[in-house]
Amino acid sequence: MARAAAFFDLDKTLMAGSSGMVWAQVAYEAGQIPRRMILRWALDHLRYRLRGASDELTQEVLRQARELLRGTSERELRRMGPAVMAGVLPRIYPQMLEEVHAHQDEGRPTFIVSAASNDLVELLAVVLGMDGGVGTRYELDENGRYTGELDGPFVYGEGKVEAMRRYAAEHDIDLSASWAYSDSASDLPMLRAVGNPVVVNPDPALLEVARAEGWRVMRFDKLGRRLAILGGALVAAALGGAARALLRRRAPQRRLRAVRIGAR
């Protein structure tokens, strides 16, 4: 007899903010991505915290990720895993862990379903004691390097429903009796695929649907806007730091020219 399960989106649902931004910070520190890209992604992250996900922004982030991964070895990325976990785990909402544990106590398996990389999602599911996770897979060549192409569907929008249905078939799960949690209107297909949708810190479009449908709403990200404002200040400071560093590099050249002029 099929059983019920609970499926959790990751970004802004299980955790505050974006796992992709945590990965980007680790990749920047490892020399994998340039400063200009981390700053651009930081600004995108602020927009995401304030306004939620959009199809256009998500597709652009996917395009950039595929370009960055092309030619990178799987070994390099796996070695970044512990640092990424160290950044993600403090951002896990305690309220959502309570939801996970409540489902487990009722005998329901719990899964993460996210557009984030499958390696990250699977590792996080293990660390949180969940039953599994499904994320976006990227193709590897015969030498263990990423080609920049996807190895399966992009786990976003309808892609999440496809992943959930596949998981349900493999684990004998009845989706009509199951739960799904998400923050974004882009996950409406995921929420409508189950019998018990729950919205978490919803964006305005999803909140409107939830109220009309009578879905349960969980709201506890009261610091989200303040964090976004703080993040904006940090980005501005980083940009200012980059400008000051550039000026410092140029300063010796100016002094050298002044000395030469004085020598004349």
Order of alpha helices (4+ residues) and beta strands (2+ residues): beta-alpha-alpha-alpha-alpha-alpha-alpha-beta-alpha-beta-beta-beta-alpha-beta-alpha-beta-alpha-beta-alpha
